[in-house]
Every structure is written in structure tokens, then in C-alpha cells.
Amino acid sequence: MPAATTEEVLESATKTVAETERVAAATLGQLQDQGSQLERAETRIGETEETVREAKSVLRLMAYRIFKEKLRLWLVVLFLFSVDVLLAYRLATNKGRI
């Protein structure tokens, strides 16, 4: 195989440089696209975190209201039970009269 001439080597090097530049440009474009995707993802994550904070706040409020409602119901039950005990005592000590 004959040795490549200077012109052939130069042409091959020029083709390699052109191909390298094409690949570099494509890679740069992909990296820019990926950077944009990451920025959008970061924005969405921030929005999601805010939504989660709001949801936690709403759930805490709901749990507090449920607790208050249960407490009220237990107080009513306790009151009614006390009235029943008092009435039973009065019936027992007053020969059936309240």
C-alpha cells in the first residue's frame, strides 16, 4: 500500500475536523436541551413541594377539626352518661320518683 500523500492526509484531517465539529454541535444542542429539561423539572419540583406543603396544612387542619369534633362528642356522651347515673340514683333513693 503506498504511503498517503500530504494532500490526502490533509483532506482526511479536514474531514475528521468537520465530523468532529458536527458531532460537537449536535452534542452541544443535546446538552442545551437537557439543561432546559432540568430547569423545567426543577420548576415543577418547586411547584410540587408547594402543593405538598399546602396539602399537609389542609390535612393538619382537618385532623384538628376531627379531634375537636370527637372531643365534643365524648363530652356529650359523658354528660348524658352522668345524667343517666344521676337519674338512676334518684330513682333508687326516692322509691321510683325522680
C-alpha positions in Angstrom: 0.0 0.0 0.0 1.5 3.3 -1.0 2.0 6.0 1.6 -0.6 8.7 1.7 0.3 11.9 0.2 0.3 15.2 2.1 -2.8 16.2 0.3 -4.7 13.0 1.2 -3.6 13.3 4.8 -4.8 17.0 4.8 -8.1 16.0 3.3 -8.6 13.2 5.8 -7.8 15.6 8.7 -10.2 18.2 7.3 -12.9 15.6 7.1 -12.2 14.5 10.6 -12.3 18.0 11.9 -15.6 18.6 10.1 -17.1 15.4 11.5 -15.8 16.4 15.0 -17.4 19.8 14.7 -20.7 18.3 13.6 -20.7 15.9 16.5 -19.7 18.7 18.9 -22.5 20.9 17.6 -25.0 18.0 18.0 -23.7 17.3 21.5 -24.0 20.9 22.4 -27.6 21.0 21.2 -28.4 17.9 23.2 -26.8 19.4 26.3 -28.8 22.6 25.9 -32.0 20.7 25.5 -31.2 18.6 28.6 -30.3 21.8 30.5 -33.7 23.2 29.6 -35.4 20.0 30.7 -33.6 20.1 34.0 -34.7 23.7 34.6 -38.3 22.8 33.8 -38.1 19.8 36.1 -36.7 21.9 38.9 -39.6 24.4 38.4 -42.1 21.5 38.6 -40.4 20.1 41.7 -40.7 23.5 43.4 -44.4 23.7 42.4 -44.9 20.1 43.7 -43.2 21.0 47.0 -45.5 24.0 47.4 -48.6 21.8 46.7 -47.4 19.2 49.2 -46.9 21.9 51.9 -50.5 23.2 51.2 -51.9 19.7 51.3 -50.1 19.0 54.7 -51.6 22.2 56.1 -55.1 21.2 54.9 -54.6 17.7 56.4 -53.4 19.1 59.7 -56.4 21.4 59.8 -58.8 18.5 59.0 -57.2 16.4 61.7 -57.5 19.2 64.3 -61.2 19.7 63.4 -61.8 15.9 63.6 -60.1 15.9 67.1 -62.3 18.8 68.2 -65.5 17.1 67.0 -64.6 13.8 68.7 -63.9 15.7 71.9 -67.3 17.4 71.7 -69.0 14.1 71.1 -67.2 12.4 74.0 -68.2 15.3 76.3 -71.8 14.9 75.2 -71.6 11.2 75.9 -70.1 11.9 79.3 -72.8 14.4 80.1 -75.6 12.0 79.0 -74.0 9.2 81.0 -73.8 11.5 84.1 -77.5 12.4 83.7 -78.3 8.6 83.4 -76.4 7.9 86.6 -78.0 10.8 88.4 -81.5 9.7 87.3 -80.8 6.1 88.3 -79.5 7.2 91.7 -82.6 9.4 92.2 -84.9 6.6 91.2 -83.2 4.2 93.6 -83.1 6.7 96.6 -86.6 8.2 96.1 -88.6 4.9 95.7 -89.1 5.3 92.0 -89.8 9.0 91.9 -87.4 11.4 90.3 
